[in-house]
Amino acid sequence: MSDTGRTQMPKLRLNDTAVKKLPTKGGKTVFYRDTEVPGLAVRVTKAGHKAFVFSYSVHGRERRMTIGDYPHWSVTAAREKAKQLHRQVSDGVDPLEQRQQAAAAPTVADLWEYFETNHLPTVSDKHAGEQVKYWEQHILPLLGSRKLVTLTSKDIDTLHRNISSSTPTLANRVIASIRKALNLAKRHDWVTKNVAEGVKMNTEHPRQRFLSETELASVVEALDRMPNQSAANAIRLLILTGARRSEVLSAHWNEFDLTAGTWTKPAAKVKIRREMTIPLSGVVLSLLQEMKVEAHSDFLFPSRVGGPIKEIKSSWSWLMKETRLKNFRIHDLRHTYASILVSQGHSLQVIGRLMGHSQNQTTARYAHLYDNPLRLAQDGVGAAVQGNKPG
């Protein structure tokens, strides 16, 4: 930035006493250049504000940048900073341009805005809602104002440790979310590395609760007595199809082809975000045909205010009390569905396809259930051998 006729540039050997005594009511801005460090000056505005500035020339451009206000900055500190800036200029670096770029650099809050706008529409509503909670309740309060380029692995470790003290599994989910977002930031050159990589996650023990044959019989019997038969039908479909609660409760009649015996789940409703068509058993088709006769809405389970119902909590509570089941959630019906398929000898590939798993490791959690049919097979061999022993 070149000097103009509006400013004065007298020279002065700067020290704190001299700067303190500089006149502050001259009616115009005056720059007092230091005689010791090239480029360093004190700017005194007509309003009396004093600040240290550094003037320089780089790549043919005249530039001036503020170092800091007086008296927050001492002369000694301003000189050291000016020397540092002078070395940068000598190396061909424009420190003012660097500062401007840093000021414009995206923050963690900016990353969230991009993540929310561009990534969340590609996932299920349930998953998107979880992501919003992770960011609004945990990530943004701690890191929202931070520039992405200043984030460190220590920051992420601290975030993970803070949440882990009360909810270890949630801590893992929060880190997975910010790691995904930082991968997007890296792709767009906002950062050069993903500092959320390599976090030592908490050990998780996947829930494996499913109904035994006796418990399942008790549930099926109780559903016939349930006061709310619409909710009972929803639970029956959960048991018979292994579908997620949101898929069943929001189901639309146009998703079902009762002639072909299929259910086509729209991509927007499926966790893997791809349209998914599954075959339906004769039992399911009979249930749907009975429901269709009495249908008065485009939804299988309409609410009183229009649209599908969101929850069946009260009916589920009734069922748990009626059957005296403990520690059993609606989602555990999916585990029960998978356990039945395993016991019938179906492959993990078939199970994953029917349940809409996008990753093999998700289905692999049921692999241990093969122990029982394998043991029965071994017992069969043993019995055959025993039966052929000489008398």
C-alpha positions in Angstrom: 0.0 0.0 0.0 1.7 3.2 -1.2 1.9 6.4 0.9 -0.3 9.3 -0.2 -0.3 13.0 0.5 -2.9 12.4 3.2 -0.4 10.7 5.5 2.9 11.9 7.1 5.8 9.5 7.6 8.3 11.1 10.0 11.1 8.9 11.3 11.4 8.1 15.0 13.5 5.7 17.1 10.5 3.9 18.6 10.3 3.0 22.3 7.4 2.6 24.6 7.8 6.1 26.2 8.1 7.8 22.8 5.0 6.0 21.5 3.0 6.9 24.6 3.8 10.6 24.1 2.9 10.7 20.4 0.2 13.4 19.8 -3.3 11.9 19.2 -5.2 14.9 17.9 -3.5 16.0 14.8 -6.6 15.9 12.6 -5.1 13.4 10.2 -3.5 10.0 10.2 0.3 10.0 10.8 2.8 7.2 10.4 5.9 7.3 12.6 8.6 5.1 11.0 11.0 3.2 13.2 14.7 4.0 12.5 15.8 0.5 13.7 13.6 -2.0 11.8 12.8 -1.4 8.1 9.0 -1.3 7.4 7.9 -0.9 11.0 5.9 2.1 11.9 3.3 3.4 14.4 0.0 4.6 12.9 -1.8 7.3 14.8 -5.2 8.0 13.4 -7.0 11.4 13.7 -9.2 9.7 16.4 -6.1 9.0 18.4 -5.9 5.2 17.9 -2.3 3.8 17.8 -1.2 0.6 16.2 2.0 -0.9 14.9 2.1 -1.6 11.1 4.5 -3.2 8.7 5.0 -1.9 5.2 6.7 -3.9 2.5 7.0 -4.6 -1.2 6.6 -8.1 -2.7 6.1 -9.2 -6.3 6.0 -5.5 -7.4 3.1 -4.7 -5.0 3.3 -2.2 -2.2 1.6 -3.6 0.9 0.9 -2.6 4.5 -0.5 -4.8 7.3 -1.4 -4.1 10.9 0.7 -5.9 13.5 -1.2 -5.0 16.6 -2.7 -2.2 18.7 -0.7 -0.2 21.2 -0.4 -0.7 24.2 -1.4 -4.3 23.8 1.7 -4.7 21.7 4.9 -3.3 23.1 7.6 -1.8 20.8 9.9 -4.8 21.5 7.2 -7.3 20.5 6.3 -5.3 17.4 10.0 -5.2 16.4 10.3 -8.9 16.7 7.1 -9.5 14.6 8.3 -7.0 12.0 11.7 -8.8 11.7 9.8 -12.1 11.3 7.6 -10.6 8.6 10.6 -9.1 6.9 12.2 -12.6 6.6 9.0 -13.9 5.0 9.0 -11.1 2.4 12.7 -11.9 1.7 11.6 -15.5 0.9 9.0 -14.2 -1.5 6.0 -14.7 0.8 3.3 -12.2 1.0 2.3 -12.2 4.8 -0.8 -10.0 4.3 -2.1 -12.4 1.6 -1.4 -15.3 4.0 -3.4 -13.6 6.7 -6.3 -12.8 4.4 -6.4 -16.4 3.3 -6.3 -17.7 6.9 -9.2 -15.3 7.8 -11.2 -16.7 4.9 -10.4 -20.3 5.6 -13.4 -22.5 6.5 -14.2 -23.3 10.1 -15.6 -26.5 11.6 -19.0 -24.7 11.5 -18.6 -24.1 7.7 -17.7 -27.8 7.3 -20.9 -28.7 9.1 -23.0 -26.5 6.8 -21.4 -28.2 3.8 -21.8 -31.7 5.3 -25.5 -31.0 6.2 -26.3 -29.7 2.8 -24.5 -32.2 0.6 -24.1 -35.4 2.6 -27.2 -35.7 4.8 -29.7 -35.8 1.9 -28.0 -39.0 0.7 -28.7 -40.9 4.0 -31.9 -42.0 5.7 -33.9 -39.6 7.7 -33.1 -41.5 10.9 -29.4 -41.4 10.2 -29.5 -37.7 9.2 -31.3 -36.9 12.5 -28.6 -38.7 14.4 -25.8 -36.7 12.6 -27.5 -33.4 13.5 -27.5 -34.4 17.2 -23.8 -35.4 17.0 -22.8 -32.0 15.6 -25.2 -29.7 17.5 -24.7 -31.3 20.9 -21.1 -32.3 20.8 -18.9 -31.2 17.9 -20.0 -27.6 17.3 -20.0 -26.5 20.9 -16.4 -27.5 21.3 -14.9 -26.9 17.9 -17.4 -24.9 15.8 -15.4 -21.7 15.6 -12.1 -23.4 14.9 -10.4 -23.1 11.5 -10.2 -26.5 9.9 -6.5 -26.1 9.2 -5.8 -25.6 12.9 -7.5 -28.8 14.0 -5.2 -31.4 15.5 -5.4 -35.1 16.4 -5.3 -34.0 20.0 -8.5 -31.9 19.5 -10.3 -35.0 18.2 -8.9 -37.2 20.9 -10.2 -34.7 23.5 -13.6 -34.7 21.9 -13.7 -38.5 22.0 -12.5 -38.7 25.6 -15.0 -36.2 26.9 -18.0 -38.0 25.4 -16.5 -41.4 26.3 -16.6 -40.6 30.0 -20.4 -41.0 30.0 -21.4 -42.7 26.7 -18.6 -44.7 25.0 -20.6 -45.9 22.1 -21.9 -42.4 21.3 -18.3 -41.2 21.4 -17.4 -43.6 18.6 -20.4 -42.4 16.5 -19.5 -38.8 16.9 -15.9 -39.4 15.8 -17.1 -41.4 12.8 -19.3 -38.5 11.8 -16.5 -35.9 12.0 -14.1 -38.3 10.3 -16.5 -38.6 7.4 -16.9 -34.8 7.2 -13.2 -34.2 7.3 -12.7 -36.7 4.4 -15.0 -34.4 2.4 -12.9 -31.4 3.5 -9.7 -33.1 2.4 -11.3 -33.9 -1.0 -12.0 -30.2 -1.5 -8.5 -29.2 -0.3 -9.7 -27.5 2.8 -7.3 -29.6 4.8 -4.3 -31.7 3.8 -4.9 -34.5 6.3 -7.8 -36.0 8.2 -6.9 -35.5 11.9 -9.8 -37.8 12.9 -8.1 -40.8 11.4 -6.4 -43.2 13.9 -8.5 -42.4 16.9 -8.5 -45.4 19.3 -12.2 -46.2 19.4 -14.0 -47.6 22.4 -14.7 -51.3 22.5 -18.2 -52.1 21.5 -20.3 -55.2 22.2 -23.0 -55.5 19.6 -26.4 -56.3 21.0 -27.4 -59.9 20.2 -30.8 -60.2 22.0 -33.3 -62.3 20.0 -36.4 -64.3 20.9 -36.2 -67.9 21.7 -38.8 -70.3 20.2 -40.8 -70.1 23.4 -40.6 -66.3 23.6 -41.6 -65.9 19.9 -44.6 -68.2 20.4 -45.6 -66.0 23.4 -45.3 -62.8 21.4 -47.3 -64.2 18.4 -50.1 -65.4 20.8 -50.2 -62.0 22.6 -50.4 -60.1 19.3 -53.8 -61.7 18.8 -55.0 -60.2 22.1 -53.5 -56.8 21.6 -56.2 -54.0 21.8 -54.6 -52.1 18.9 -54.6 -54.5 16.0 -53.1 -52.0 13.6 -50.0 -51.8 15.8 -50.2 -55.6 16.1 -50.0 -55.9 12.3 -47.0 -53.6 12.3 -45.2 -55.8 14.7 -46.2 -58.9 12.8 -44.6 -57.4 9.7 -41.5 -56.5 11.6 -41.2 -60.2 12.7 -42.0 -61.6 9.3 -39.9 -59.4 7.1 -36.9 -58.3 9.3 -37.6 -54.7 8.1 -36.6 -51.7 10.1 -39.3 -50.0 12.1 -39.2 -46.8 10.0 -39.6 -48.9 6.8 -42.7 -50.6 8.2 -44.4 -47.7 9.9 -44.0 -45.4 6.8 -44.9 -48.1 4.3 -47.1 -47.0 1.4 -49.5 -49.4 -0.4 -47.9 -48.5 -3.7 -44.7 -50.1 -2.5 -46.3 -53.6 -2.5 -47.1 -55.8 -5.5 -49.5 -58.3 -4.0 -49.7 -60.2 -7.3 -46.0 -60.6 -7.8 -45.5 -61.0 -4.0 -42.9 -58.3 -3.6 -42.1 -55.2 -1.5 -40.1 -52.4 -3.2 -38.7 -50.1 -0.7 -37.9 -46.6 -2.1 -34.2 -45.5 -1.8 -35.2 -42.6 0.4 -36.6 -45.0 3.1 -33.7 -47.5 3.0 -30.5 -47.1 5.0 -28.3 -48.1 2.0 -30.1 -45.4 0.0 -30.8 -47.7 -2.9 -34.2 -49.0 -4.1 -34.6 -52.5 -2.7 -37.1 -55.2 -3.7 -37.6 -58.2 -1.6 -39.9 -61.2 -2.0 -42.7 -61.7 0.5 -43.8 -65.0 2.1 -47.3 -66.4 1.7 -48.0 -65.5 5.3 -47.0 -61.9 4.8 -49.1 -61.7 1.6 -52.2 -63.1 3.4 -51.7 -60.5 6.2 -51.4 -57.7 3.7 -54.5 -58.8 1.7 -56.5 -58.8 4.9 -55.2 -55.3 5.8 -55.9 -54.1 2.3 -59.6 -54.9 2.5 -60.0 -52.5 5.4 -57.5 -49.9 4.2 -58.8 -46.3 4.1 -55.5 -44.6 3.4 -52.5 -44.7 1.1 -50.4 -45.7 4.1 -50.5 -49.1 5.7 -50.5 -47.5 9.2 -52.0 -44.0 8.9 -52.0 -41.5 11.7 -55.1 -39.5 12.7 -53.7 -36.2 11.3 -52.6 -37.6 7.9 -49.4 -39.3 6.9 -48.0 -42.5 8.5 -47.7 -43.1 12.3 -44.3 -42.4 13.8 -44.3 -44.7 16.9 -46.1 -47.6 18.5 -44.5 -47.2 22.0 -47.7 -47.7 24.0 -48.6 -50.9 22.1 -45.0 -52.2 22.5 -45.1 -51.5 26.2 -48.4 -53.4 26.4 -46.8 -56.4 24.6 -43.7 -56.4 26.8 -45.9 -56.4 29.9 -48.2 -59.0 28.6 -45.4 -61.4 27.6 -43.2 -60.5 30.6 -40.2 -60.1 28.3 -37.2 -58.2 29.7 -34.5 -56.3 28.0 -36.1 -56.5 24.5 -36.4 -53.7 22.0 -38.4 -53.4 18.8 -35.2 -53.4 16.8 -34.4 -56.8 18.4 -37.1 -58.2 16.1 -34.5 -57.8 13.3 -32.1 -59.9 15.3 -34.8 -62.5 15.8 -35.6 -62.6 12.0 -31.9 -63.1 11.3 -31.6 -65.9 13.9 -34.5 -67.8 12.4 -32.9 -67.6 8.9 -29.6 -68.8 10.3 -31.3 -71.7 12.1 -32.8 -72.7 8.8 -29.3 -72.9 7.3 -29.5 -69.8 5.0 -26.2 -68.2 4.0 -25.1 -64.8 5.4 -25.3 -63.5 1.8 -29.0 -64.3 1.6 -29.6 -62.9 5.1 -27.8 -59.7 4.2 -29.8 -59.3 1.0 -33.1 -59.7 2.8 -32.2 -57.4 5.6 -30.7 -54.6 3.4 -27.2 -54.7 4.8 -24.7 -52.6 2.7 -21.6 -54.2 4.3 -20.8 -57.9 4.9 -19.5 -57.2 8.4 -23.0 -56.1 9.5 -24.4 -59.5 8.6 -21.3 -61.3 10.0 -22.5 -60.5 13.5 -24.9 -63.4 13.1 -22.2 -65.9 12.1 -21.9 -67.4 15.6 -25.5 -68.5 15.5 -24.5 -71.1 13.0 -23.0 -73.0 15.9 -26.3 -74.6 16.7 -27.2 -76.1 13.3 -23.5 -77.2 12.9 -23.7 -79.0 16.2 -27.0 -80.6 15.2 -25.3 -81.7 12.0 -22.4 -83.2 14.0 -24.8 -84.9 16.3 -26.5 -86.4 13.3 -23.2 -87.9 12.1 -22.5 -89.2 15.6 -25.9 -90.8 15.8 -25.4 -92.5 12.5 -22.1 -93.9 13.5 -23.4 -95.0 16.8 -26.3 -96.7 15.1 -24.0 -98.7 12.9 -22.0 -100.1 15.7 -21.9 -103.9 15.8 -24.4 -105.4 18.2 
